[in-house]
Amino acid sequence: MHFVKAKSILTPTSMNIYRGCQHGCIYCDARSHCYQMQHDFEDIEVKENTLELLEDALRRKRQPCMIGTGSMGDPYIPLEKELCIMRRALELIDQYGFGAALQTKSALVLRDMDILQRINAKTKAVVQMTLTTWDDELCRIVEPNVSVTSQRFEALKRFRDAGIPTVVWLSPLLPFINDTEENITGILGMCAEAQVQGVICFGMGMTLRSGNREYYYQQLDRHFPGLKEKYIRRYGDSYEVGSPDGEKLMRLFHQICRETGMMHHNEQIFSYMHQFENKQQTSFFG
């Protein structure tokens, strides 16, 4: 861990507190060289002036809006237990009357249930949870330092019971590993039981580019001997690495979401998450 002074925190309504990650997911795109990280990925960069920058930015905004976080770095890595920067950031978001849409793979987000409930009572707090496999044993291989799927599922149900809306990211689907009908059906069954608002899916597959490809292939050699060579033969240096059964799995995905009443078109879900609501506004007729 090391600290830096950041020049800004919101770009323009999204923030990332940490750079680098402790989750150890074998497929992580954030390892890619294009992001020009100048330190080891596991050496977490912490923006020490996050809270000062955030408060200043919230003060300056003319109208409240939804504040997003987690797109490029999970705000609930294990280090957050010690530093509590995300919790204090949520307190500022609550104090200044903004909404929140946060993305994580960690059940640690339950720690901040109280603040999320306060935000959601006034506007909207959306918890986005990534799910990649319904199988905890496989989860421990592909996401070794993260709350396993069953723990994330329990978190989704607790947010459901608290009236806090949730969204699930079904991504990535690793060819020949978790791109199966059983896995899609299992995950979507969890989503339906947890009554998530919607499921985001950009297709059945993953992306690979310089930096994360090398790390991913090292992990394939470690956990799935022989699979790297299959990837190289089929995909070469392609950025988009689609499942051979992608079309069939996408049809299954949309079918189950329709049958269970979950949003499943990405544009609709993003529109929902970006829409600021004022639940305290009094109507004209009182």
C-alpha positions as YAML, in Angstrom:
chain: A
units: angstrom
residues:
- id: 1
  name: MET
  ca: [0.00, 0.00, 0.00]
- id: 2
  name: HIS
  ca: [1.15, 3.51, -0.78]
- id: 3
  name: PHE
  ca: [-0.51, 6.92, -0.67]
- id: 4
  name: VAL
  ca: [-0.74, 9.62, -3.34]
- id: 5
  name: LYS
  ca: [-2.25, 13.10, -3.55]
- id: 6
  name: ALA
  ca: [-4.90, 13.13, -6.25]
- id: 7
  name: LYS
  ca: [-5.83, 16.22, -8.27]
- id: 8
  name: SER
  ca: [-9.49, 15.25, -8.63]
- id: 9
  name: ILE
  ca: [-11.85, 12.46, -7.61]
- id: 10
  name: LEU
  ca: [-15.06, 12.76, -9.68]
- id: 11
  name: THR
  ca: [-14.96, 12.27, -13.46]
- id: 12
  name: PRO
  ca: [-17.60, 13.73, -13.65]
- id: 13
  name: THR
  ca: [-19.94, 11.67, -11.44]
- id: 14
  name: SER
  ca: [-17.85, 8.55, -10.86]
- id: 15
  name: MET
  ca: [-14.95, 7.99, -8.49]
- id: 16
  name: ASN
  ca: [-12.33, 5.35, -7.76]
- id: 17
  name: ILE
  ca: [-10.66, 5.46, -4.35]
- id: 18
  name: TYR
  ca: [-8.14, 2.67, -4.82]
- id: 19
  name: ARG
  ca: [-5.91, 1.78, -7.75]
- id: 20
  name: GLY
  ca: [-4.86, -1.84, -7.93]
- id: 21
  name: CYS
  ca: [-6.68, -4.69, -6.26]
- id: 22
  name: GLN
  ca: [-6.32, -7.43, -3.66]
- id: 23
  name: HIS
  ca: [-9.05, -9.74, -4.98]
- id: 24
  name: GLY
  ca: [-6.70, -11.72, -7.24]
- id: 25
  name: CYS
  ca: [-9.29, -12.50, -9.96]
- id: 26
  name: ILE
  ca: [-7.46, -14.41, -12.68]
- id: 27
  name: TYR
  ca: [-9.24, -12.55, -15.51]
- id: 28
  name: CYS
  ca: [-8.93, -8.93, -14.31]
- id: 29
  name: ASP
  ca: [-8.85, -6.42, -17.19]
- id: 30
  name: ALA
  ca: [-7.47, -3.72, -14.86]
- id: 31
  name: ARG
  ca: [-4.07, -5.43, -15.14]
- id: 32
  name: SER
  ca: [-3.89, -4.38, -18.80]
- id: 33
  name: HIS
  ca: [-0.89, -2.27, -19.77]
- id: 34
  name: CYS
  ca: [-3.14, 0.32, -21.43]
- id: 35
  name: TYR
  ca: [-4.05, 1.69, -17.98]
- id: 36
  name: GLN
  ca: [-0.37, 2.63, -17.46]
- id: 37
  name: MET
  ca: [-0.16, 1.58, -13.83]
- id: 38
  name: GLN
  ca: [3.29, 2.52, -12.55]
- id: 39
  name: HIS
  ca: [3.30, 0.15, -9.57]
- id: 40
  name: ASP
  ca: [2.66, -3.52, -8.85]
- id: 41
  name: PHE
  ca: [-1.02, -4.34, -9.20]
- id: 42
  name: GLU
  ca: [-1.20, -5.71, -5.63]
- id: 43
  name: ASP
  ca: [0.55, -2.61, -4.22]
- id: 44
  name: ILE
  ca: [-2.62, -0.61, -3.67]
- id: 45
  name: GLU
  ca: [-2.50, 3.08, -4.48]
- id: 46
  name: VAL
  ca: [-4.66, 5.03, -2.04]
- id: 47
  name: LYS
  ca: [-5.81, 8.57, -2.79]
- id: 48
  name: GLU
  ca: [-5.18, 10.06, 0.62]
- id: 49
  name: ASN
  ca: [-7.14, 13.26, -0.09]
- id: 50
  name: THR
  ca: [-10.22, 11.46, -1.43]
- id: 51
  name: LEU
  ca: [-12.60, 12.84, 1.18]
- id: 52
  name: GLU
  ca: [-11.45, 16.46, 0.85]
- id: 53
  name: LEU
  ca: [-11.75, 16.28, -2.96]
- id: 54
  name: LEU
  ca: [-15.12, 14.58, -2.80]
- id: 55
  name: GLU
  ca: [-16.62, 17.08, -0.38]
- id: 56
  name: ASP
  ca: [-15.38, 19.98, -2.48]
- id: 57
  name: ALA
  ca: [-16.81, 18.42, -5.65]
- id: 58
  name: LEU
  ca: [-20.19, 17.73, -4.05]
- id: 59
  name: ARG
  ca: [-20.39, 21.30, -2.75]
- id: 60
  name: ARG
  ca: [-19.73, 22.68, -6.23]
- id: 61
  name: LYS
  ca: [-22.36, 20.63, -8.05]
- id: 62
  name: ARG
  ca: [-25.44, 22.68, -8.83]
- id: 63
  name: GLN
  ca: [-27.83, 19.74, -8.69]
- id: 64
  name: PRO
  ca: [-27.63, 16.41, -6.87]
- id: 65
  name: CYS
  ca: [-27.08, 13.31, -8.98]
- id: 66
  name: MET
  ca: [-26.06, 9.69, -8.69]
- id: 67
  name: ILE
  ca: [-22.41, 9.14, -7.68]
- id: 68
  name: GLY
  ca: [-20.90, 5.93, -9.03]
- id: 69
  name: THR
  ca: [-17.89, 4.01, -7.83]
- id: 70
  name: GLY
  ca: [-16.23, 0.67, -8.50]
- id: 71
  name: SER
  ca: [-15.90, 0.75, -12.28]
- id: 72
  name: MET
  ca: [-12.10, 0.59, -12.28]
- id: 73
  name: GLY
  ca: [-11.34, -0.54, -8.75]
- id: 74
  name: ASP
  ca: [-13.44, -2.31, -6.14]
- id: 75
  name: PRO
  ca: [-14.12, 0.06, -3.22]
- id: 76
  name: TYR
  ca: [-14.47, -2.90, -0.84]
- id: 77
  name: ILE
  ca: [-11.08, -4.57, -1.11]
- id: 78
  name: PRO
  ca: [-9.82, -5.98, 2.23]
- id: 79
  name: LEU
  ca: [-7.83, -2.80, 2.85]
- id: 80
  name: GLU
  ca: [-11.11, -0.89, 3.19]
- id: 81
  name: LYS
  ca: [-11.77, -2.71, 6.47]
- id: 82
  name: GLU
  ca: [-8.82, -0.81, 7.94]
- id: 83
  name: LEU
  ca: [-9.07, 2.54, 6.14]
- id: 84
  name: CYS
  ca: [-12.86, 3.00, 5.94]
- id: 85
  name: ILE
  ca: [-12.50, 5.59, 3.16]
- id: 86
  name: MET
  ca: [-15.49, 4.27, 1.23]
- id: 87
  name: ARG
  ca: [-17.67, 4.40, 4.32]
- id: 88
  name: ARG
  ca: [-16.74, 8.03, 4.98]
- id: 89
  name: ALA
  ca: [-17.29, 8.84, 1.29]
- id: 90
  name: LEU
  ca: [-20.82, 7.43, 1.57]
- id: 91
  name: GLU
  ca: [-21.38, 9.58, 4.65]
- id: 92
  name: LEU
  ca: [-20.51, 12.66, 2.55]
- id: 93
  name: ILE
  ca: [-22.78, 11.52, -0.27]
- id: 94
  name: ASP
  ca: [-25.57, 11.16, 2.30]
- id: 95
  name: GLN
  ca: [-24.79, 14.49, 3.96]
- id: 96
  name: TYR
  ca: [-24.97, 16.43, 0.69]
- id: 97
  name: GLY
  ca: [-28.10, 14.68, -0.58]
- id: 98
  name: PHE
  ca: [-26.67, 12.71, -3.50]
- id: 99
  name: GLY
  ca: [-27.52, 9.20, -4.65]
- id: 100
  name: ALA
  ca: [-25.08, 6.30, -4.89]
- id: 101
  name: ALA
  ca: [-24.51, 3.45, -7.33]
- id: 102
  name: LEU
  ca: [-21.61, 1.31, -6.18]
- id: 103
  name: GLN
  ca: [-20.12, -1.82, -7.71]
- id: 104
  name: THR
  ca: [-18.32, -4.57, -5.79]
- id: 105
  name: LYS
  ca: [-17.62, -8.28, -5.45]
- id: 106
  name: SER
  ca: [-17.38, -8.16, -1.67]
- id: 107
  name: ALA
  ca: [-19.88, -8.82, 1.08]
- id: 108
  name: LEU
  ca: [-18.00, -6.16, 3.06]
- id: 109
  name: VAL
  ca: [-20.49, -3.72, 1.54]
- id: 110
  name: LEU
  ca: [-22.97, -4.97, 4.16]
- id: 111
  name: ARG
  ca: [-20.97, -3.02, 6.75]
- id: 112
  name: ASP
  ca: [-22.35, 0.19, 5.23]
- id: 113
  name: MET
  ca: [-25.97, -0.93, 5.12]
- id: 114
  name: ASP
  ca: [-26.98, 1.82, 7.57]
- id: 115
  name: ILE
  ca: [-25.69, 4.64, 5.38]
- id: 116
  name: LEU
  ca: [-27.07, 3.09, 2.20]
- id: 117
  name: GLN
  ca: [-30.49, 2.89, 3.85]
- id: 118
  name: ARG
  ca: [-30.31, 6.58, 4.76]
- id: 119
  name: ILE
  ca: [-29.37, 7.51, 1.19]
- id: 120
  name: ASN
  ca: [-32.05, 5.25, -0.25]
- id: 121
  name: ALA
  ca: [-34.71, 6.80, 1.97]
- id: 122
  name: LYS
  ca: [-34.03, 10.21, 0.38]
- id: 123
  name: THR
  ca: [-33.08, 9.27, -3.16]
- id: 124
  name: LYS
  ca: [-31.60, 6.01, -4.43]
- id: 125
  name: ALA
  ca: [-28.74, 3.75, -3.41]
- id: 126
  name: VAL
  ca: [-28.03, 0.93, -5.84]
- id: 127
  name: VAL
  ca: [-25.68, -1.93, -4.95]
- id: 128
  name: GLN
  ca: [-24.17, -3.64, -7.99]
- id: 129
  name: MET
  ca: [-22.71, -7.10, -7.37]
- id: 130
  name: THR
  ca: [-20.62, -9.06, -9.86]
- id: 131
  name: LEU
  ca: [-21.39, -12.78, -10.14]
- id: 132
  name: THR
  ca: [-19.40, -15.05, -12.43]
- id: 133
  name: THR
  ca: [-20.09, -18.57, -11.20]
- id: 134
  name: TRP
  ca: [-22.73, -20.19, -8.99]
- id: 135
  name: ASP
  ca: [-20.13, -22.76, -7.83]
- id: 136
  name: ASP
  ca: [-18.17, -21.65, -4.72]
- id: 137
  name: GLU
  ca: [-15.32, -24.07, -5.43]
- id: 138
  name: LEU
  ca: [-14.80, -22.65, -8.92]
- id: 139
  name: CYS
  ca: [-15.18, -19.16, -7.47]
- id: 140
  name: ARG
  ca: [-12.26, -19.82, -5.11]
- id: 141
  name: ILE
  ca: [-10.09, -20.59, -8.15]
- id: 142
  name: VAL
  ca: [-11.03, -17.74, -10.48]
- id: 143
  name: GLU
  ca: [-11.61, -15.12, -7.72]
- id: 144
  name: PRO
  ca: [-9.38, -16.37, -4.89]
- id: 145
  name: ASN
  ca: [-9.55, -13.47, -2.42]
- id: 146
  name: VAL
  ca: [-13.18, -12.41, -2.87]
- id: 147
  name: SER
  ca: [-16.33, -13.24, -0.96]
- id: 148
  name: VAL
  ca: [-17.49, -16.48, -2.56]
- id: 149
  name: THR
  ca: [-20.70, -16.47, -4.60]
- id: 150
  name: SER
  ca: [-22.89, -17.82, -1.79]
- id: 151
  name: GLN
  ca: [-21.76, -14.92, 0.44]
- id: 152
  name: ARG
  ca: [-22.53, -12.39, -2.28]
- id: 153
  name: PHE
  ca: [-25.92, -14.04, -2.79]
- id: 154
  name: GLU
  ca: [-26.68, -13.66, 0.93]
- id: 155
  name: ALA
  ca: [-25.66, -10.00, 0.69]
- id: 156
  name: LEU
  ca: [-28.06, -9.47, -2.22]
- id: 157
  name: LYS
  ca: [-30.89, -11.00, -0.20]
- id: 158
  name: ARG
  ca: [-30.13, -8.81, 2.81]
- id: 159
  name: PHE
  ca: [-30.26, -5.71, 0.62]
- id: 160
  name: ARG
  ca: [-33.55, -6.99, -0.83]
- id: 161
  name: ASP
  ca: [-34.96, -7.30, 2.68]
- id: 162
  name: ALA
  ca: [-33.74, -3.79, 3.51]
- id: 163
  name: GLY
  ca: [-35.46, -2.33, 0.44]
- id: 164
  name: ILE
  ca: [-32.19, -1.36, -1.26]
- id: 165
  name: PRO
  ca: [-32.21, -2.02, -5.04]
- id: 166
  name: THR
  ca: [-29.54, -4.26, -6.51]
- id: 167
  name: VAL
  ca: [-28.12, -4.98, -9.95]
- id: 168
  name: VAL
  ca: [-25.94, -7.94, -10.93]
- id: 169
  name: TRP
  ca: [-23.12, -7.93, -13.48]
- id: 170
  name: LEU
  ca: [-22.95, -11.32, -15.19]
- id: 171
  name: SER
  ca: [-19.37, -11.03, -16.34]
- id: 172
  name: PRO
  ca: [-16.99, -12.38, -17.43]
- id: 173
  name: LEU
  ca: [-17.89, -15.79, -18.84]
- id: 174
  name: LEU
  ca: [-14.60, -17.62, -19.33]
- id: 175
  name: PRO
  ca: [-14.67, -19.93, -22.36]
- id: 176
  name: PHE
  ca: [-14.53, -23.61, -21.43]
- id: 177
  name: ILE
  ca: [-14.68, -22.76, -17.71]
- id: 178
  name: ASN
  ca: [-17.94, -21.10, -16.65]
- id: 179
  name: ASP
  ca: [-19.73, -20.59, -19.99]
- id: 180
  name: THR
  ca: [-22.31, -23.30, -19.38]
- id: 181
  name: GLU
  ca: [-26.11, -23.47, -19.29]
- id: 182
  name: GLU
  ca: [-25.88, -24.81, -15.74]
- id: 183
  name: ASN
  ca: [-23.88, -21.78, -14.63]
- id: 184
  name: ILE
  ca: [-26.12, -19.22, -16.34]
- id: 185
  name: THR
  ca: [-29.25, -20.88, -14.97]
- id: 186
  name: GLY
  ca: [-27.73, -21.09, -11.46]
- id: 187
  name: ILE
  ca: [-26.69, -17.44, -11.33]
- id: 188
  name: LEU
  ca: [-29.96, -16.13, -12.74]
- id: 189
  name: GLY
  ca: [-31.87, -18.29, -10.27]
- id: 190
  name: MET
  ca: [-30.00, -16.51, -7.48]
- id: 191
  name: CYS
  ca: [-30.74, -13.14, -9.06]
- id: 192
  name: ALA
  ca: [-34.45, -13.93, -9.30]
- id: 193
  name: GLU
  ca: [-34.62, -15.08, -5.68]
- id: 194
  name: ALA
  ca: [-32.81, -11.94, -4.54]
- id: 195
  name: GLN
  ca: [-35.22, -9.85, -6.64]
- id: 196
  name: VAL
  ca: [-32.48, -7.86, -8.35]
- id: 197
  name: GLN
  ca: [-33.64, -4.98, -10.52]
- id: 198
  name: GLY
  ca: [-31.65, -6.13, -13.52]
- id: 199
  name: VAL
  ca: [-28.73, -8.17, -14.82]
- id: 200
  name: ILE
  ca: [-26.03, -6.52, -16.95]
- id: 201
  name: CYS
  ca: [-24.42, -8.77, -19.55]
- id: 202
  name: PHE
  ca: [-22.27, -7.60, -22.46]
- id: 203
  name: GLY
  ca: [-22.12, -11.05, -24.03]
- id: 204
  name: MET
  ca: [-20.93, -14.52, -23.21]
- id: 205
  name: GLY
  ca: [-17.18, -14.23, -23.10]
- id: 206
  name: MET
  ca: [-14.33, -12.08, -21.86]
- id: 207
  name: THR
  ca: [-11.65, -9.68, -23.07]
- id: 208
  name: LEU
  ca: [-7.90, -10.19, -23.16]
- id: 209
  name: ARG
  ca: [-5.19, -7.68, -23.93]
- id: 210
  name: SER
  ca: [-1.56, -7.11, -23.13]
- id: 211
  name: GLY
  ca: [-1.00, -7.34, -19.39]
- id: 212
  name: ASN
  ca: [-4.08, -9.25, -18.32]
- id: 213
  name: ARG
  ca: [-3.63, -11.90, -21.06]
- id: 214
  name: GLU
  ca: [-0.24, -12.96, -19.73]
- id: 215
  name: TYR
  ca: [-1.47, -13.15, -16.14]
- id: 216
  name: TYR
  ca: [-4.59, -15.06, -17.18]
- id: 217
  name: TYR
  ca: [-2.57, -17.60, -19.14]
- id: 218
  name: GLN
  ca: [-0.25, -18.12, -16.16]
- id: 219
  name: GLN
  ca: [-3.29, -18.92, -14.03]
- id: 220
  name: LEU
  ca: [-4.71, -21.25, -16.69]
- id: 221
  name: ASP
  ca: [-1.43, -23.20, -16.63]
- id: 222
  name: ARG
  ca: [-1.68, -23.36, -12.85]
- id: 223
  name: HIS
  ca: [-5.33, -24.37, -12.49]
- id: 224
  name: PHE
  ca: [-6.45, -25.69, -15.91]
- id: 225
  name: PRO
  ca: [-3.45, -27.42, -17.56]
- id: 226
  name: GLY
  ca: [-3.68, -27.50, -21.34]
- id: 227
  name: LEU
  ca: [-6.40, -24.87, -21.60]
- id: 228
  name: LYS
  ca: [-4.02, -22.02, -22.50]
- id: 229
  name: GLU
  ca: [-3.03, -23.82, -25.70]
- id: 230
  name: LYS
  ca: [-6.71, -24.22, -26.59]
- id: 231
  name: TYR
  ca: [-7.20, -20.47, -26.16]
- id: 232
  name: ILE
  ca: [-4.17, -19.66, -28.31]
- id: 233
  name: ARG
  ca: [-5.33, -21.94, -31.11]
- id: 234
  name: ARG
  ca: [-8.88, -20.61, -31.11]
- id: 235
  name: TYR
  ca: [-8.43, -16.91, -30.29]
- id: 236
  name: GLY
  ca: [-4.84, -15.95, -31.07]
- id: 237
  name: ASP
  ca: [-4.30, -12.36, -29.86]
- id: 238
  name: SER
  ca: [-7.96, -11.34, -30.15]
- id: 239
  name: TYR
  ca: [-9.26, -8.75, -27.72]
- id: 240
  name: GLU
  ca: [-12.76, -10.21, -27.66]
- id: 241
  name: VAL
  ca: [-12.77, -13.84, -26.53]
- id: 242
  name: GLY
  ca: [-16.28, -15.16, -27.02]
- id: 243
  name: SER
  ca: [-17.77, -18.41, -25.82]
- id: 244
  name: PRO
  ca: [-18.31, -21.01, -28.58]
- id: 245
  name: ASP
  ca: [-21.88, -21.29, -27.23]
- id: 246
  name: GLY
  ca: [-22.36, -17.55, -26.91]
- id: 247
  name: GLU
  ca: [-25.49, -17.13, -29.02]
- id: 248
  name: LYS
  ca: [-27.30, -20.01, -27.35]
- id: 249
  name: LEU
  ca: [-26.34, -18.78, -23.88]
- id: 250
  name: MET
  ca: [-27.47, -15.23, -24.64]
- id: 251
  name: ARG
  ca: [-30.87, -16.54, -25.76]
- id: 252
  name: LEU
  ca: [-31.10, -18.46, -22.49]
- id: 253
  name: PHE
  ca: [-30.08, -15.35, -20.54]
- id: 254
  name: HIS
  ca: [-32.77, -13.15, -22.09]
- id: 255
  name: GLN
  ca: [-35.41, -15.87, -21.79]
- id: 256
  name: ILE
  ca: [-34.86, -16.42, -18.06]
- id: 257
  name: CYS
  ca: [-34.74, -12.67, -17.34]
- id: 258
  name: ARG
  ca: [-38.02, -12.13, -19.21]
- id: 259
  name: GLU
  ca: [-39.69, -15.00, -17.37]
- id: 260
  name: THR
  ca: [-38.55, -13.73, -13.96]
- id: 261
  name: GLY
  ca: [-39.24, -10.04, -14.58]
- id: 262
  name: MET
  ca: [-35.65, -8.79, -14.36]
- id: 263
  name: MET
  ca: [-34.36, -6.00, -16.59]
- id: 264
  name: HIS
  ca: [-31.88, -7.47, -19.07]
- id: 265
  name: HIS
  ca: [-31.15, -4.74, -21.61]
- id: 266
  name: ASN
  ca: [-28.02, -2.86, -20.56]
- id: 267
  name: GLU
  ca: [-29.21, 0.57, -21.72]
- id: 268
  name: GLN
  ca: [-32.36, 0.28, -19.61]
- id: 269
  name: ILE
  ca: [-30.41, -0.76, -16.52]
- id: 270
  name: PHE
  ca: [-27.83, 2.02, -16.87]
- id: 271
  name: SER
  ca: [-30.62, 4.55, -17.38]
- id: 272
  name: TYR
  ca: [-32.24, 3.32, -14.16]
- id: 273
  name: MET
  ca: [-28.98, 3.59, -12.19]
- id: 274
  name: HIS
  ca: [-28.16, 7.06, -13.50]
- id: 275
  name: GLN
  ca: [-31.60, 8.51, -12.78]
- id: 276
  name: PHE
  ca: [-31.59, 10.60, -9.62]
- id: 277
  name: GLU
  ca: [-34.81, 10.36, -7.60]
- id: 278
  name: ASN
  ca: [-36.02, 12.80, -4.96]
- id: 279
  name: LYS
  ca: [-38.21, 10.72, -2.67]
- id: 280
  name: GLN
  ca: [-38.68, 13.59, -0.21]
- id: 281
  name: GLN
  ca: [-40.07, 16.05, -2.70]
- id: 282
  name: THR
  ca: [-43.59, 17.07, -1.72]
- id: 283
  name: SER
  ca: [-46.19, 17.00, -4.47]
- id: 284
  name: PHE
  ca: [-48.05, 20.17, -5.49]
- id: 285
  name: PHE
  ca: [-51.20, 18.92, -3.78]
- id: 286
  name: GLY
  ca: [-49.35, 18.03, -0.53]
...
